[in-house]
Amino acid sequence: MPRNRMLTQIDDELMLAKAALNFWREQTLLADLPLRACAERACKLQEKHIEQLIDIQEHLADMGKPAEVS
């Protein structure tokens, strides 16, 4: 898969992950106590997923840059 296509796919995935995170954050405010713990856990998982996607995106972007000559 070409690098640009992978970056575009990661952008799409990031948008979905951020939307899911917003949903779960709302649930932490609205849910009853037992469900709130599940929503908080889902928030943490989504935040970790977003961090991983950003790391991959940055790594792919760095791969496209020409190597620096010292």
C-alpha positions as CSV (number, residue, x, y, z in Angstrom):
1,M,0.0,0.0,0.0
2,P,1.4,3.4,-0.9
3,R,2.5,5.6,2.0
4,N,0.1,8.4,1.1
5,R,-2.8,6.0,1.0
6,M,-1.8,4.7,4.4
7,L,-1.7,8.2,5.8
8,T,-5.1,8.9,4.4
9,Q,-6.5,5.7,6.0
10,I,-4.9,6.6,9.3
11,D,-6.5,10.1,9.1
12,D,-9.9,8.4,8.6
13,E,-9.2,6.1,11.5
14,L,-8.2,9.0,13.7
15,M,-11.5,10.8,13.0
16,L,-13.5,7.8,13.9
17,A,-11.4,7.2,17.1
18,K,-11.9,10.8,18.2
19,A,-15.7,10.6,17.6
20,A,-15.8,7.4,19.7
21,L,-13.8,9.1,22.4
22,N,-16.3,12.0,22.5
23,F,-19.1,9.5,22.7
24,W,-17.5,7.6,25.7
25,R,-16.7,10.9,27.4
26,E,-20.4,11.8,27.2
27,Q,-21.2,8.4,28.7
28,T,-19.0,9.0,31.7
29,L,-21.2,12.0,32.5
30,L,-24.6,10.3,31.8
31,A,-24.1,6.7,32.9
32,D,-25.0,5.2,36.2
33,L,-22.1,4.3,38.5
34,P,-21.5,0.7,37.3
35,L,-21.7,1.8,33.6
36,R,-19.6,4.8,34.3
37,A,-16.6,2.6,35.1
38,C,-17.0,0.9,31.7
39,A,-17.2,4.2,29.9
40,E,-14.1,5.5,31.7
41,R,-12.2,2.3,30.7
42,A,-13.4,2.8,27.1
43,C,-12.1,6.4,27.2
44,K,-8.7,5.2,28.3
45,L,-8.6,2.6,25.5
46,Q,-9.6,5.1,22.9
47,E,-7.0,7.6,24.1
48,K,-4.3,4.9,23.8
49,H,-5.6,4.0,20.3
50,I,-5.4,7.6,19.2
51,E,-1.8,7.9,20.6
52,Q,-0.8,4.8,18.6
53,L,-2.3,6.1,15.4
54,I,-0.6,9.5,15.8
55,D,2.7,7.7,16.4
56,I,2.3,5.6,13.3
57,Q,1.3,8.6,11.3
58,E,4.4,10.6,12.4
59,H,6.6,7.6,11.6
60,L,5.2,7.3,8.1
61,A,5.6,11.0,7.6
62,D,9.2,10.8,8.7
63,M,9.8,8.0,6.2
64,G,8.9,10.3,3.4
65,K,11.5,13.0,4.3
66,P,14.9,12.9,2.7
67,A,17.7,11.8,4.9
68,E,19.7,14.7,6.4
69,V,23.4,14.8,5.5
70,S,25.8,15.7,8.2
